[in-house]
Amino acid sequence: MKYYPLHWHIGILACWLIISINCTQPRITPEVQTDKPVALFPDYTGVTFPSNIAPPNFRILEEGDEFYTEIGNKEKTYITIRSKQPSVTIPAGQWKELLKHTAGNTFFIRISISQNGKWTQHPDITNVIARSAIDPYLVYRLLYPGYELWNQMGIYQRDLTSYKETPLIENQSIEEGCLNCHTFCKNSPETMMIHIRGKAGGTLIRRQGNIDRTEVKAPGMINSGAYAAWHPEGRYLAFSVNEIQQYFHSTGPKAVEVSDSESDLVILDTETNTLITDTAVYGEKWMETFPAWNPSGDMLYYCRSKAINKKTPLDSIRYDLYRIPFNATDESFGTPECVFNASETGKSISFPRISPDGKFLMFTCSDYGNFSIWHPESELYLLNLETGNIRNMEEVNSNDVESFHTWSSTGEWFVFSSKRLDGLWAHPYIASFDNRTGMAGKPFVLPQKDPDFYLDFTKTFNLPELITKPIEYREELIDGCRNNRGTVSWKTK
């Protein structure tokens, strides 16, 4: 017989007691029923959750001596939690059981609060568990919202089915280089890129199991490629080549402004290390940025503005949505076409992203410029590519910044950055999407283990990207930053 030390038995007993206290409390019988809805933080009310999301822990924003929470569906109550604290931490095991048996249906959160020895039950909070799952991993950059601490940033991977966060690459390990952008081919970690500035600068490209560091800059080019989009076949990478300037205001709601002074488009053939472009998207007349491919790979969408000079007021720069045909067989371009002339409406476009089925294009719309993270008026818009209809996505927008966004691999979910909680830090919000109606569900902030996480965390979540599998080559990424930079050749038409 195998014997275990005393402290092991004590630990098991303690865990059993915690589970018993949190999950199998005798049900209370409220003396009073109220019509007053109970407020939660974060606001996990009236939302649709993916079938594989981590427990959405929350704080009850009501005064009370004791709090009692039941969570279940029409068949069964799966979770009961009674506590003197208003924080509700949902046990992972019971939550998974609820997800399993509630997919495609609603569930309730039923809260009763005791004051002066009397229990009052509030109206049920009703949410939905979708039948579909979300891509289980989210990759994002964490950094401080100001510019002073740019050398303290990293790119991280979060398991959405739990709370596990893994650092992928931090700039302390790459000579404090600036980790700028990352993107994936069709939500797959097998084909991805990270752009880095500084001593270890260059573009890390992972493709077919190999990682290379390349300077996406040919002789005659002033700037390197930065903002990228993978061609769906995984061979070509479209880049915008930007000269970015920062501006700082002493007063007003926009303390920081970021703007291009010039930008163009190029395409990197990762098999031949050749840069391809055309005078239609590369030249002094226009500024082109933020490329995005359609799912078939024969059309490249991007944002375009008139070229500017040093005297051009920042608030007069506006970008329209354009597209240009691309033929991968002979690497040729067609003629640019304006899809949405936003500047005529006094607006400016950034971050076009097309749904996996090719039916919808989501973009951000602000008053001017294209770095929407600094614009409180920035909102998400949706273009129906089949009908041409464009609408403000009022169902997901708030009174503050809505910015960078990414589709799930199925198109049934998307994630976007929002500053709605405090106006300073961007946080990742998830929303369901119905491709039959083109409507989104109410967004909810990424669940965290600590219900108060977003009250205390002082970094901003930047460029959230959904992927279908975890990245398991962290050391290879860091080693790739130490490799010699490859060179590219130049082909223009």
Secondary structure, DSSP 4 states (H G I P E B T S, - for coil): -----HHHHHHHHHHHHHHHHHH-PPPP--SEE--PPPPEES--SS-EE-TTPPP--EEE-S--SEEEEEEE-SS-EEEEEEESSSEE---HHHHHHHHHHHTTEEEEEEEEEEETTEEEEPPPEEEEE-SSPPPSEEEEEEE-SSSTTTTS-EEEEEETTS--EEEEEEGGGTTT-EEEEEEEETTEEEEEEEEEESTT-EEEEEETTEEEEE----TT-SS-EEEEEE-TTSSEEEEEEEEEEEEE-SSSS-SEEEEEEEEEEEEEETTTTEEEE-TTTSSSSEEEEEEEE-TTSSEEEEEEEE---TTS-GGG---EEEEEEEETTTTEE---EEEE-GGGGT-EEEEEEE-TTSSEEEEEEESSSS-GGG-TT-EEEEEETTT--EEE-TTT--SS-EEEEEE-TTSSEEEEEE-TTTSSS-EEEEEEEETTTTEE---EEPP-SSTTHHHH--SEEEEEEEESS----HHHHHHHTTSPPB--EEEE-
